[in-house]
């Protein structure tokens, strides 16, 4: 069963951390990635640019319009995800708890079951 482990980031929370704490997050992600690759549960991952570098495309009456920035204003934004192939939701949650973001006040890691996938 595949699970999407969603990383929502709050820049205010991250900016309040010390340089050492921020580095510990990156090191923790490296350790997590090594763990799920070694276990065979890793499928893929992406890291996304911050919302200020995004654009929104809307089509109205057949005419596309592109604007800068995020679709909605929010404190948190989607920073990336891991796609894992695990035996159970419990295992996916166990792995998600290893991601450093899960241990930081004001952040969390969301686990969602994949119900449809179309691949290459």
C-alpha positions in Angstrom: 0.0 0.0 0.0 1.4 3.4 -0.9 1.2 6.4 1.5 2.0 10.0 0.8 3.9 11.6 3.7 3.2 15.3 3.3 5.6 18.0 4.7 3.8 21.2 5.5 6.2 24.0 6.5 5.6 27.1 8.5 8.5 29.5 7.7 7.9 31.4 11.0 8.5 28.2 13.0 11.7 27.4 11.0 13.1 30.9 11.2 12.7 30.7 15.0 15.1 27.7 15.1 18.8 28.0 15.7 21.2 27.2 12.8 22.1 24.0 14.6 18.4 23.0 14.9 17.8 23.7 11.3 20.8 21.6 10.3 19.5 18.8 12.5 16.3 18.8 10.4 18.3 18.4 7.2 20.5 15.7 8.7 17.4 13.9 10.0 15.8 13.9 6.5 19.0 12.3 5.2 18.9 9.7 7.9 15.1 9.1 7.2 15.8 8.7 3.5 18.6 6.3 4.0 16.3 4.2 6.3 13.4 3.9 3.9 15.7 3.2 0.9 17.4 0.5 2.9 14.1 -1.0 4.0 12.7 -1.0 0.4 9.8 1.2 1.4 11.0 4.3 -0.5 9.2 5.1 -3.7 10.0 8.8 -4.4 10.3 12.2 -2.9 10.2 15.9 -4.1 11.0 19.2 -2.5 9.2 22.2 -3.7 10.2 25.9 -4.0 8.5 28.4 -1.6 5.1 29.8 -2.6 6.6 33.1 -3.6 8.1 31.3 -6.6 4.8 29.8 -7.7 2.2 30.8 -10.2 -1.5 30.2 -10.4 -3.2 29.4 -13.7 -7.0 30.0 -14.0 -9.0 29.6 -17.2 -12.2 31.7 -17.4 -14.3 31.6 -20.6 -11.6 29.6 -22.3 -8.9 32.3 -21.6 -6.0 31.3 -19.4 -4.7 33.9 -16.9 -1.4 33.4 -14.9 -0.7 35.2 -11.7 2.2 35.2 -9.4 2.2 33.6 -5.9 0.2 31.1 -4.0 -3.5 30.4 -4.6 -4.4 31.0 -1.0 -2.6 32.9 1.8 -1.6 30.6 4.7 1.0 30.3 7.3 1.9 26.8 6.2 2.7 25.6 2.7 3.4 22.3 1.0 7.2 22.0 1.0 7.5 18.5 -0.3 6.6 14.9 0.2 7.8 11.3 0.5 5.9 8.6 -1.3 6.3 5.3 0.6 5.3 1.8 -0.1 4.5 0.2 3.3 2.7 -2.9 4.6 0.2 -0.8 6.7 -0.9 2.7 7.7 0.7 2.0 11.1 4.1 1.4 9.4 3.7 4.6 7.4 2.9 6.5 10.6 5.9 4.9 12.4 8.2 6.0 9.5 6.6 9.5 9.5 7.4 9.8 13.2 11.1 9.5 12.2 11.0 12.7 10.1 12.4 15.6 12.2 9.6 17.9 11.3 7.2 15.7 13.4 9.1 16.6 16.6 9.0 20.4 16.2 6.3 22.4 17.9 4.2 24.1 15.2 5.0 21.6 12.5 3.7 18.1 11.6 3.8 15.4 9.1 0.6 14.2 7.4 0.2 10.6 6.2 -2.4 9.9 3.5 -3.2 6.7 1.7 -2.8 6.8 -2.0 -6.1 5.6 -3.6 -5.1 6.0 -7.2 -1.8 6.2 -9.0 -0.9 6.4 -12.7 2.8 6.0 -13.4 5.2 5.9 -16.3 
